[in-house]
C-alpha cells in the first residue's frame, strides 16, 4: 500500500529472491511483532525507511545477501532502524539518504558481517545497551568522508571546535592508512544528559603491509 511495502504483524516470514519497492511509500519492511523475519537476496527500496524494527523488542531479524536503500533526505529517514531483538546482517549493503543503520534501544544482539553501510548524515548511529559486533567492509558517512578526503570545511560541521584537530597529523594518517575494518563501538553514558564516551576499536590496514594493526580511539559525543 502507500505506507508499507511489507508489514509484519505476527507470523514468522522468510522472503527469498525478490524486490520490495516502497519508493513512493514510507516503509519497505515494517515489523511490530516478535516474529522471525528472514530476508535472503532481497532488494528493498524505500522513500523514508528500508527496514523498521523499532517497535519490536523481541523479534529475530536475519538479512543476508541483500541491499537496502532510501531516497528521502529527511532527518527521520533510516535505511535500517532497530530498537530490540536479535539482528544479523550478512553481506548486505545498507545505503541511507540520511542515516544508514540507526540503533537506539535495548537490542539483545547485533551482528554485521560484510557489506557496506553508508549514510549521507551518518553511516552507523549506535546508542544501545546490547551487544554489537560490527565487521563491515566499509562504514561511511559525511564525517568520515570529510576526514578521508581532508575536507576541513565539511568536517567543521561535525565537531565542536575544528581548531582542536591536528591537520598535520590527519594528513599524515591519510598517507599511510588504506582502510579501517572490524569496527566495534563501546559506549558509556556521560555525566551530562545526552553525552557519551565512545571507545572505538578497529583494525587498520596500512598501505604496503598485509597484516592489519589493531587500534583504539576515544571520543566524547554530545547529542544536539
Helices and strands as residue ranges (DSSP letters): E 4-8, E 13-22, E 27-31, E 36-46, E 49-53, E 60-64, E 67-70, E 78-82, E 86-90, E 93-96, E 99-105, E 109-113, E 116-119, E 122-128, E 131-135, E 138-140, H 142-148, H 152-155, G 156-158, G 162-164, H 167-176, E 177-189, E 195-206, E 213-222
